Amino acid sequence: MGPANVRTVSMQKQFEQDPDKYATVGVAARVGDLMALQHMVWSGRPVDVFDNRGWSPIHEAAHHGNTGCLEFLLRLPNVDPDWVTHAKETALILAARQGQHEAVSSLINANADKDFTTNEGYTPLWEALNSGSSLCFKTLIKKDADVNSRIYTGYSALHLAAEKGLVSHVNLLLQHGADLDVYADHNLSPLFLAAHKGNIDCVKVLVKFAKDRGQLHIINAAASDNATPLLIAAQEGYASIVAYLLHYGADANIALTDENFVPLHFAVCNGHTRCVELLLPHTDLTVFQSQNFHSMHPQVQALRHTDTSILKLLHRHFDFSRVCPLPSSLLLELGHLANTLVPARKGSILCLIDSDWSSNGAKFLLQQGLSLDISDEDELPPLLVALWSNNVPLFQLLLRCGASPNIYHKNVTGNVAMLLAFQKDLERDLTAMIVRNSRQPNFQVFYIWQLFLGGAEAHSLFDISDPMNGDSANSPAITNLFGLMFHMFHRKENLVPVLALLMCISDHATLPRHILTHFEPSQRKVLQNISEKTNSLAHRCRRVVVLELGKENRYCRSAMEQLKIPSVLQDYLMFSELEPPLQDMILKFITVNPDDEGIESA
């Protein structure tokens, strides 16, 4: 006796012992107890009864794959194979959804409607395809099920098969007349979906049939936003699909409707080197050369990546030395740097490098000879932009590569770079104090010191005669700088150590009286004493020694003690004439560990 017969006999005994267990024909059909089902039917139990879901016994048998029960029920004269549930689903739809191939065959043989459609447009063929049942799918195809029926989203079976990467199903659907030139919501074609999911084999089958049918125009058929299969493949990095579509005439210059971005934009943005390599010969590059730099410009996006392969490819085709109007979003970030302090609207591509990007791209361009100089006053130096935006890696890279740390403008008294460094160091200090809820300065980032090591001068900030506009007796000297700091922070005590440092690395650093009057007498005395010493030869010599030691990252107490010079000179080099608290603040300020906060020695 086989396993099926043993199971049937066992269930029959259970029925005889507890007939209420199978109280309805539907329950017997659900559990597959053919003997119990037959006994109830032959005893007069009705089969045209429906539960609260609208399910009849044939729905139960089909859903659970109980083919013996199903075929027995289908032979009864009062059973309709197309009875529908409350959800408007037939037994054939349920069987196909569950991948019950024998049940599907039995229902088809009983003339069940192969193309019955639910309220959402689902058919038995769709359900078989979606369930992954190849047997059910092939059976329905061979029985001439409608291959072009579409669900509520506009998807046909070909859309679904192409999206799932079911190449044999795609082939079979097309052999049986499935439409290629068919579009779902958002104007999505089967080819678009295959390209989006990286299903290269499906793409090849779809293109082959398109060629045979004279419908190769589907290669450039775009979605509602004008994205083509080529664009979506380039965005996702499917190089084999990009190459195949280009071979069959895909247009690499079809742009999105709103952003006007082409496939090359997305390939570069997402770092797909091979796709970029394939697209470059097919893309009209003159369009990019005439465009101003913006966040999605391929030249800008290429700088984001640690790997410079894409940048090297683009460097062969693009002019990276162009100076362009800066994007309005960047100008907004730059604030008064681009409006009041140094009015400028143009800049090189280096100005668009973000602080969280790798510096490898900038290094490559600088190695290729990209100029760090500016041509006119309407152009912002990349060093200032990096400083303003706290882009420390780029700031230090530019200094190491020879960017001038001495930048002047007719609207500013003194070295603009030092002026901004003053502001940025105080901003960082203020932020740290807010976090610590403390009124004591604790400097952590040292732009002034970095500029000094790079050769920047600070004494022009103290020059009573404007270095750019002649010898006006009423020149504000450091007024622009001090006024900015005073109005921003209202914390004069935090200005003292920074002003002291600026004077210690300067020659002839004289603070005007109208500035000194803003400080308390004790603070004023400290600043005056430092100011007087900046005119001495000893101070100038100390400045040179401090600079050289700083360049070697050796300006600290431990390194100073190793110098074979009298201790009095060691003390002098460490600003021993200053009061201990101020001396300690300045030394802490300029002897930062190179690893702190990502800062390395310039």
C-alpha positions as CSV (number, residue, x, y, z in Angstrom):
1,M,0.0,0.0,0.0
2,G,1.5,3.4,-1.1
3,P,1.9,6.4,1.2
4,A,-1.1,8.2,-0.3
5,N,-3.4,5.2,0.3
6,V,-2.1,4.9,3.9
7,R,-2.8,8.6,4.5
8,T,-6.3,8.3,3.0
9,V,-7.1,5.2,5.1
10,S,-5.9,7.0,8.2
11,M,-8.0,10.1,7.4
12,Q,-11.0,7.9,6.8
13,K,-10.7,6.3,10.2
14,Q,-10.4,9.7,11.7
15,F,-13.6,10.7,9.9
16,E,-15.5,7.6,11.2
17,Q,-14.3,8.3,14.7
18,D,-15.1,12.0,14.7
19,P,-17.4,12.9,11.8
20,D,-17.7,16.5,13.1
21,K,-14.0,17.1,12.2
22,Y,-15.0,17.2,8.6
23,A,-18.3,18.9,9.0
24,T,-18.3,20.6,5.6
25,V,-17.3,19.6,2.1
26,G,-15.0,22.6,2.1
27,V,-13.0,21.4,5.1
28,A,-12.5,17.9,3.5
29,A,-11.4,19.6,0.2
30,R,-8.9,21.7,2.2
31,V,-7.3,18.8,4.0
32,G,-7.4,16.6,0.9
33,D,-9.6,13.8,2.4
34,L,-11.1,12.4,-0.8
35,M,-13.0,9.6,0.9
36,A,-14.6,12.0,3.4
37,L,-15.4,14.4,0.6
38,Q,-17.1,11.7,-1.5
39,H,-19.0,10.3,1.5
40,M,-20.4,13.8,2.3
41,V,-21.3,14.6,-1.3
42,W,-22.9,11.2,-1.8
43,S,-24.8,11.7,1.4
44,G,-26.3,14.9,0.0
45,R,-24.0,17.5,1.4
46,P,-24.0,20.5,-1.0
47,V,-20.8,21.7,-2.8
48,D,-22.1,25.1,-3.8
49,V,-21.5,26.6,-0.4
50,F,-19.1,29.5,0.3
51,D,-17.4,30.6,3.5
52,N,-17.0,34.2,4.8
53,R,-14.3,34.7,2.2
54,G,-16.4,33.5,-0.6
55,W,-14.4,30.4,-1.0
56,S,-16.1,27.2,-2.2
57,P,-14.7,23.6,-2.0
58,I,-13.0,23.9,-5.4
59,H,-11.1,27.0,-4.2
60,E,-9.9,25.1,-1.1
61,A,-8.8,22.1,-3.2
62,A,-7.1,24.2,-5.8
63,H,-5.3,26.4,-3.3
64,H,-4.0,23.5,-1.3
65,G,-3.1,21.4,-4.4
66,N,-5.5,18.6,-3.5
67,T,-5.9,17.4,-7.1
68,G,-8.0,14.3,-6.3
69,C,-10.6,16.3,-4.4
70,L,-10.5,19.0,-7.1
71,E,-11.1,16.7,-10.0
72,F,-13.9,14.9,-8.1
73,L,-15.6,18.2,-7.5
74,L,-15.1,19.4,-11.1
75,R,-16.9,16.3,-12.4
76,L,-20.0,17.2,-10.4
77,P,-22.8,18.8,-12.6
78,N,-23.5,21.7,-10.4
79,V,-19.9,22.9,-9.9
80,D,-18.7,25.9,-11.9
81,P,-14.9,26.0,-12.3
82,D,-15.1,29.8,-12.5
83,W,-16.8,30.5,-9.2
84,V,-15.3,33.6,-7.7
85,T,-14.4,34.6,-4.2
86,H,-15.3,37.9,-2.6
87,A,-11.9,39.1,-3.8
88,K,-12.9,38.1,-7.3
89,E,-10.5,35.2,-7.5
90,T,-11.1,31.9,-9.3
91,A,-9.8,28.5,-8.3
92,L,-7.4,28.7,-11.3
93,I,-5.9,32.0,-10.0
94,L,-5.5,30.5,-6.5
95,A,-3.8,27.4,-7.9
96,A,-1.5,29.4,-10.1
97,R,-0.6,31.7,-7.2
98,Q,0.4,28.7,-5.1
99,G,2.3,27.0,-7.9
100,Q,-0.1,24.0,-7.9
101,H,0.7,22.7,-11.3
102,E,-1.6,19.6,-11.3
103,A,-4.5,21.7,-10.0
104,V,-3.9,24.3,-12.8
105,S,-3.9,21.5,-15.4
106,S,-7.1,20.0,-14.0
107,L,-8.9,23.3,-14.0
108,I,-7.8,24.1,-17.6
109,N,-9.0,20.7,-18.7
110,A,-12.3,21.6,-17.0
111,N,-12.5,24.7,-19.2
112,A,-11.7,27.2,-16.5
113,D,-11.2,30.7,-17.8
114,K,-7.5,31.0,-18.5
115,D,-7.7,34.8,-18.8
116,F,-10.0,35.6,-15.9
117,T,-8.9,38.9,-14.4
118,T,-9.2,40.1,-10.8
119,N,-10.2,43.6,-9.8
120,E,-6.5,44.5,-9.9
121,G,-5.9,43.0,-13.3
122,Y,-4.2,39.8,-12.1
123,T,-4.6,36.7,-14.3
124,P,-3.6,33.1,-13.8
125,L,-0.6,33.7,-16.1
126,W,0.5,36.6,-14.0
127,E,0.1,34.7,-10.7
128,A,2.1,31.7,-12.1
129,L,4.9,34.0,-13.2
130,N,5.0,35.9,-10.0
131,S,5.0,32.8,-7.9
132,G,8.0,31.4,-9.8
133,S,6.2,28.3,-10.9
134,S,7.6,27.6,-14.4
135,L,5.4,24.5,-14.8
136,C,2.2,26.5,-14.3
137,F,3.5,29.3,-16.4
138,K,4.4,27.1,-19.3
139,T,1.2,25.2,-19.1
140,L,-0.8,28.4,-19.4
141,I,1.3,29.7,-22.2
142,K,0.8,26.4,-24.2
143,K,-2.9,26.7,-23.6
144,D,-2.9,30.2,-25.2
145,A,-3.4,32.3,-22.1
146,D,-3.4,36.0,-22.9
147,V,0.3,37.2,-22.8
148,N,-0.6,40.9,-23.1
149,S,-3.0,41.3,-20.2
150,R,-2.0,44.1,-17.9
151,I,-2.5,44.8,-14.2
152,Y,-3.5,48.1,-12.6
153,T,0.0,49.5,-12.8
154,G,0.2,48.9,-16.5
155,Y,2.6,46.0,-16.0
156,S,2.3,43.1,-18.5
157,A,3.7,39.7,-17.9
158,L,6.7,40.7,-20.0
159,H,7.4,43.6,-17.6
160,L,7.4,41.3,-14.7
161,A,9.6,38.6,-16.3
162,A,12.1,41.2,-17.5
163,E,12.3,42.8,-14.1
164,K,12.7,39.5,-12.3
165,G,15.4,38.4,-14.8
166,L,13.5,35.3,-16.0
167,V,15.1,35.1,-19.4
168,S,13.4,31.8,-20.5
169,H,10.1,33.3,-19.6
170,V,10.8,36.5,-21.5
171,N,11.8,34.4,-24.5
172,L,8.6,32.3,-24.2
173,L,6.4,35.3,-23.9
174,L,7.9,37.0,-26.9
175,Q,7.6,33.7,-28.9
176,H,3.9,33.7,-28.1
177,G,3.3,37.3,-29.2
178,A,4.0,39.4,-26.2
179,D,4.1,43.1,-27.1
180,L,7.5,44.8,-26.8
181,D,6.4,48.3,-27.3
182,V,4.2,48.4,-24.2
183,Y,4.5,50.8,-21.2
184,A,3.5,50.7,-17.6
185,D,3.0,53.6,-15.1
186,H,5.7,56.3,-15.5
187,N,6.1,55.0,-19.1
188,L,8.3,52.1,-18.0
189,S,9.0,49.5,-20.7
190,P,10.1,45.9,-20.2
191,L,13.5,46.9,-21.6
192,F,13.9,49.7,-19.0
193,L,13.1,47.4,-16.2
194,A,15.5,44.7,-17.4
195,A,18.2,47.4,-17.6
196,H,17.4,48.8,-14.2
197,K,17.8,45.4,-12.6
198,G,21.0,44.5,-14.5
199,N,19.4,41.6,-16.3
200,I,21.7,41.5,-19.3
201,D,20.3,38.2,-20.7
202,C,16.8,39.7,-20.7
203,V,18.1,42.8,-22.3
204,K,19.7,40.8,-25.1
205,V,16.5,38.8,-25.8
206,L,14.4,41.9,-25.8
207,V,16.7,43.7,-28.2
208,K,16.9,40.6,-30.5
209,F,13.1,40.5,-30.8
210,A,13.0,44.3,-31.2
211,K,15.4,44.0,-34.1
212,D,13.5,41.1,-35.7
213,R,10.2,43.0,-35.4
214,G,11.7,46.3,-36.6
215,Q,11.1,47.9,-33.2
216,L,14.6,49.0,-32.2
217,H,13.2,52.4,-31.2
218,I,12.4,50.9,-27.8
219,I,16.1,51.1,-27.0
220,N,15.6,54.9,-26.6
221,A,12.1,54.8,-25.2
222,A,12.2,56.9,-22.1
223,A,10.3,56.9,-18.8
224,S,8.2,59.8,-17.8
225,D,11.2,61.8,-16.6
226,N,13.0,61.0,-19.9
227,A,15.3,58.5,-18.4
228,T,16.3,55.9,-21.0
229,P,17.4,52.3,-20.4
230,L,20.9,53.5,-21.2
231,L,20.7,56.1,-18.5
232,I,19.4,53.8,-15.8
233,A,22.0,51.2,-16.7
234,A,24.8,53.8,-16.4
235,Q,23.4,55.0,-13.1
236,E,23.4,51.5,-11.7
237,G,26.8,50.6,-13.1
238,Y,25.8,47.8,-15.5
239,A,28.7,48.2,-17.9
240,S,27.7,45.1,-20.0
241,I,24.2,46.5,-20.6
242,V,25.6,50.0,-21.4
243,A,27.9,48.5,-24.0
244,Y,25.2,46.3,-25.5
245,L,22.7,49.2,-25.8
246,L,25.3,51.5,-27.3
247,H,26.1,48.9,-29.9
248,Y,22.4,48.8,-30.9
249,G,22.1,52.5,-31.2
250,A,21.2,53.8,-27.7
251,D,21.5,57.6,-27.6
252,A,23.9,58.8,-24.9
253,N,22.8,62.4,-25.2
254,I,19.1,62.0,-24.1
255,A,18.8,64.1,-20.9
256,L,16.3,64.0,-18.0
257,T,13.5,66.5,-18.5
258,D,14.0,68.6,-15.4
259,E,17.7,68.4,-14.5
260,N,19.1,68.0,-18.1
261,F,21.4,65.3,-16.9
262,V,22.6,62.6,-19.4
263,P,23.9,59.1,-18.7
264,L,27.5,60.3,-18.3
265,H,26.4,62.5,-15.3
266,F,25.2,59.4,-13.4
267,A,28.0,57.1,-14.3
268,V,30.5,59.7,-13.0
269,C,28.5,60.5,-10.0
270,N,28.3,56.9,-8.9
271,G,31.9,56.1,-9.7
272,H,31.2,53.6,-12.5
273,T,34.5,53.8,-14.3
274,R,33.9,51.3,-17.1
275,C,30.5,52.9,-17.9
276,V,32.2,56.3,-18.1
277,E,34.8,54.9,-20.5
278,L,32.1,53.4,-22.7
279,L,30.0,56.6,-22.7
280,L,32.7,59.2,-23.4
281,P,33.0,58.5,-27.1
282,H,29.2,58.6,-27.6
283,T,28.5,61.8,-25.5
284,D,28.6,65.3,-26.8
285,L,31.2,66.8,-24.5
286,T,31.0,70.3,-25.9
287,V,27.8,70.7,-23.9
288,F,29.8,70.3,-20.6
289,Q,32.5,72.6,-21.7
290,S,30.0,75.4,-22.2
291,Q,28.3,74.8,-18.9
292,N,29.3,76.5,-15.6
293,F,30.4,74.2,-12.8
294,H,27.6,72.8,-10.7
295,S,27.3,70.0,-8.2
296,M,26.4,67.4,-10.8
297,H,28.9,68.5,-13.4
298,P,31.0,65.4,-14.4
299,Q,34.2,67.3,-13.7
300,V,33.0,68.2,-10.2
301,Q,31.6,64.7,-9.4
302,A,34.8,63.1,-10.6
303,L,36.6,64.9,-7.7
304,R,34.4,63.2,-5.1
305,H,35.9,59.7,-5.5
306,T,39.0,58.3,-3.7
307,D,39.8,56.4,-6.9
308,T,41.0,58.9,-9.5
309,S,40.4,56.6,-12.5
310,I,37.3,58.5,-13.7
311,L,39.1,61.8,-13.2
312,K,42.0,60.6,-15.3
313,L,39.6,59.6,-18.1
314,L,37.9,63.0,-18.0
315,H,41.2,64.9,-17.8
316,R,41.9,63.7,-21.4
317,H,38.7,65.3,-22.6
318,F,37.9,68.3,-20.4
319,D,39.6,71.6,-19.5
320,F,39.9,71.6,-15.7
321,S,41.6,75.0,-15.7
322,R,38.4,76.9,-16.5
323,V,37.2,79.6,-14.2
324,C,33.4,79.8,-13.9
325,P,30.8,81.7,-12.0
326,L,30.3,79.8,-8.8
327,P,26.9,78.2,-8.0
328,S,24.5,80.3,-6.1
329,S,24.3,77.6,-3.4
330,L,28.0,77.9,-2.8
331,L,27.9,81.7,-2.8
332,L,25.2,81.5,-0.1
333,E,27.5,79.3,2.0
334,L,30.4,81.7,1.5
335,G,28.3,84.5,3.0
336,H,30.1,87.8,3.3
337,L,33.3,86.3,1.9
338,A,31.7,86.5,-1.5
339,N,29.6,89.6,-0.8
340,T,31.1,92.2,1.4
341,L,34.6,91.1,2.5
342,V,35.9,90.0,-0.9
343,P,33.3,90.5,-3.5
344,A,33.7,87.8,-6.0
345,R,31.6,85.5,-8.1
346,K,34.0,83.2,-10.0
347,G,36.3,80.4,-9.0
348,S,38.2,77.4,-10.2
349,I,36.9,73.8,-9.8
350,L,38.9,73.5,-6.6
351,C,36.4,75.9,-4.9
352,L,33.7,73.2,-5.3
353,I,35.5,70.4,-3.4
354,D,33.6,69.5,-0.3
355,S,35.3,68.9,3.1
356,D,34.1,65.2,3.3
357,W,35.5,64.4,-0.2
358,S,38.8,62.6,-0.7
359,S,41.7,64.9,-1.5
360,N,43.0,62.5,-4.1
361,G,41.2,64.3,-6.9
362,A,42.6,67.7,-6.0
363,K,46.1,66.2,-5.7
364,F,45.9,64.7,-9.2
365,L,44.8,68.0,-10.7
366,L,47.6,69.9,-8.9
367,Q,50.1,67.3,-10.1
368,Q,48.9,68.0,-13.6
369,G,49.7,71.7,-13.2
370,L,46.3,73.2,-12.3
371,S,47.1,76.8,-11.3
372,L,46.5,78.0,-7.8
373,D,46.7,81.6,-8.8
374,I,43.8,83.9,-9.6
375,S,43.5,86.1,-12.6
376,D,41.4,89.0,-11.3
377,E,39.6,90.3,-8.3
378,D,36.3,88.8,-9.3
379,E,37.8,85.3,-8.6
380,L,37.9,83.7,-5.2
381,P,41.2,81.9,-4.4
382,P,40.6,78.2,-3.6
383,L,42.6,78.7,-0.4
384,L,40.1,81.2,1.0
385,V,37.2,79.0,0.1
386,A,38.8,76.0,1.8
387,L,39.5,78.1,4.8
388,W,36.0,79.6,5.0
389,S,34.3,76.2,4.6
390,N,36.6,74.5,7.2
391,N,37.9,72.1,4.6
392,V,41.1,71.4,6.4
393,P,42.5,68.6,4.1
394,L,42.1,70.8,1.0
395,F,43.4,73.9,2.9
396,Q,46.6,72.1,3.9
397,L,47.0,70.5,0.5
398,L,46.9,73.9,-1.2
399,L,49.4,75.3,1.2
400,R,51.8,72.4,0.6
401,C,51.4,72.8,-3.2
402,G,52.4,76.4,-3.1
403,A,49.1,78.4,-2.8
404,S,49.9,81.9,-1.7
405,P,48.9,82.4,2.0
406,N,49.2,86.2,1.4
407,I,46.0,87.4,-0.3
408,Y,45.0,91.0,-0.5
409,H,41.9,92.8,-1.7
410,K,41.1,96.5,-2.1
411,N,38.1,96.2,0.3
412,V,40.1,94.7,3.1
413,T,42.9,96.0,5.3
414,G,45.7,93.5,5.5
415,N,46.1,89.8,4.6
416,V,42.7,88.4,3.9
417,A,43.8,84.8,4.5
418,M,45.0,85.8,8.0
419,L,41.9,87.7,8.7
420,L,39.7,84.7,7.9
421,A,42.0,82.4,9.9
422,F,41.5,84.7,12.9
423,Q,37.8,84.4,12.5
424,K,37.8,80.6,12.0
425,D,40.0,79.9,15.0
426,L,37.7,82.0,17.2
427,E,34.7,80.3,15.8
428,R,36.1,76.9,16.7
429,D,37.0,78.1,20.1
430,L,33.6,79.5,20.7
431,T,32.0,76.2,19.6
432,A,34.2,74.3,21.9
433,M,33.3,76.6,24.8
434,I,29.6,76.2,24.1
435,V,29.9,72.4,24.1
436,R,31.9,72.5,27.4
437,N,29.7,75.2,28.9
438,S,32.9,77.0,29.8
439,R,34.1,80.6,29.5
440,Q,37.7,79.6,29.2
441,P,39.3,79.4,25.7
442,N,40.6,76.1,24.6
443,F,41.8,76.4,21.0
444,Q,41.7,73.2,19.0
445,V,42.1,74.2,15.3
446,F,45.0,76.4,14.3
447,Y,44.5,78.0,10.9
448,I,46.7,81.0,11.9
449,W,49.6,78.7,12.7
450,Q,49.1,76.7,9.5
451,L,49.2,79.9,7.4
452,F,52.3,81.2,9.3
453,L,54.1,77.9,8.5
454,G,53.1,78.3,4.9
455,G,54.7,81.8,4.8
456,A,51.8,84.1,5.5
457,E,52.4,87.5,7.0
458,A,50.2,89.0,9.6
459,H,51.7,92.4,10.3
460,S,49.6,94.1,7.5
461,L,46.6,93.5,9.7
462,F,48.1,96.0,12.2
463,D,49.4,98.5,9.7
464,I,47.8,101.9,10.4
465,S,48.4,102.9,6.7
466,D,46.3,100.7,4.4
467,P,48.8,98.5,2.4
468,M,46.5,98.4,-0.6
469,N,45.2,102.0,-0.6
470,G,48.1,104.3,0.2
471,D,48.9,106.1,3.4
472,S,45.6,107.3,4.7
473,A,46.1,108.5,8.2
474,N,42.6,107.4,9.1
475,S,42.9,103.9,7.8
476,P,41.1,101.5,10.1
477,A,44.1,99.0,10.3
478,I,42.7,96.0,12.1
479,T,39.2,97.6,12.5
480,N,37.6,95.3,9.9
481,L,38.9,92.3,11.7
482,F,38.3,93.4,15.2
483,G,34.8,94.8,14.4
484,L,33.8,91.5,12.9
485,M,35.0,89.5,15.9
486,F,33.6,91.9,18.4
487,H,30.1,91.9,16.9
488,M,30.1,88.2,16.4
489,F,31.2,87.1,19.8
490,H,31.1,89.9,22.3
491,R,33.8,88.1,24.2
492,K,36.9,90.3,24.2
493,E,38.7,88.0,26.6
494,N,38.9,85.4,23.8
495,L,40.5,87.8,21.4
496,V,43.5,88.4,23.6
497,P,45.4,85.1,23.0
498,V,44.7,85.2,19.3
499,L,45.8,88.8,18.9
500,A,48.8,88.0,21.0
501,L,49.7,85.1,18.7
502,L,49.2,87.3,15.6
503,M,51.6,89.9,17.0
504,C,54.1,87.3,18.1
505,I,54.4,86.0,14.5
506,S,54.5,89.6,13.1
507,D,56.8,92.5,12.7
508,H,55.8,96.0,13.6
509,A,52.4,94.9,15.0
510,T,51.0,98.0,16.5
511,L,47.4,98.0,17.8
512,P,45.8,101.4,17.4
513,R,44.5,103.2,20.5
514,H,40.9,103.1,19.4
515,I,41.1,99.3,19.4
516,L,43.0,99.0,22.7
517,T,40.3,101.1,24.5
518,H,37.9,98.1,24.1
519,F,40.0,96.0,26.4
520,E,40.3,95.9,30.2
521,P,43.4,97.6,31.6
522,S,45.2,94.3,32.3
523,Q,44.4,93.0,28.8
524,R,45.5,96.3,27.3
525,K,48.8,96.2,29.1
526,V,49.6,92.6,27.9
527,L,48.8,93.5,24.3
528,Q,50.8,96.8,24.5
529,N,53.9,94.9,25.9
530,I,53.8,92.4,23.1
531,S,53.2,95.1,20.5
532,E,56.3,97.0,21.6
533,K,58.6,94.0,21.4
534,T,57.6,93.2,17.8
535,N,59.9,96.1,16.6
536,S,63.0,94.6,18.1
537,L,65.7,92.6,16.2
538,A,65.5,89.9,18.8
539,H,61.8,89.4,18.1
540,R,62.5,89.2,14.3
541,C,65.2,86.6,14.9
542,R,62.9,84.6,17.2
543,R,60.2,84.7,14.5
544,V,62.6,83.2,11.9
545,V,63.7,80.4,14.3
546,V,60.1,79.6,15.4
547,L,59.0,79.4,11.7
548,E,61.8,77.0,10.8
549,L,61.1,74.8,13.8
550,G,57.4,74.9,13.1
551,K,58.0,73.7,9.5
552,E,59.7,70.7,10.9
553,N,56.9,70.1,13.4
554,R,59.5,70.6,16.2
555,Y,58.2,73.7,17.9
556,C,57.4,72.3,21.3
557,R,59.1,72.2,24.7
558,S,60.6,68.7,24.3
559,A,62.2,69.6,21.0
560,M,63.4,72.9,22.3
561,E,65.2,71.2,25.3
562,Q,67.2,69.2,22.8
563,L,68.6,72.3,21.1
564,K,72.2,73.0,22.2
565,I,71.6,76.6,23.1
566,P,71.5,78.4,26.5
567,S,68.3,77.8,28.5
568,V,67.6,81.5,28.4
569,L,67.4,81.3,24.6
570,Q,65.2,78.3,24.9
571,D,62.8,80.2,27.2
572,Y,62.9,83.2,24.9
573,L,61.9,81.1,21.9
574,M,58.9,79.8,24.0
575,F,57.7,83.4,24.7
576,S,58.8,83.3,28.3
577,E,58.2,87.1,28.7
578,L,54.5,86.5,28.5
579,E,52.5,85.8,31.7
580,P,52.2,82.0,32.3
581,P,48.4,81.7,31.4
582,L,48.8,83.6,28.1
583,Q,52.1,81.8,27.3
584,D,50.5,78.4,27.9
585,M,47.5,79.3,25.7
586,I,49.7,80.4,22.8
587,L,52.0,77.4,23.1
588,K,49.0,75.0,23.3
589,F,47.6,76.8,20.3
590,I,50.6,76.3,18.0
591,T,52.0,73.0,19.2
592,V,49.0,70.9,18.3
593,N,49.4,67.2,17.7
594,P,49.4,66.8,13.9
595,D,46.8,64.0,14.2
596,D,44.3,66.1,16.2
597,E,41.0,66.7,14.4
598,G,42.5,65.6,11.1
599,I,45.1,68.3,11.0
600,E,48.5,67.5,9.7
601,S,51.6,69.6,9.5
602,A,51.6,72.0,6.6
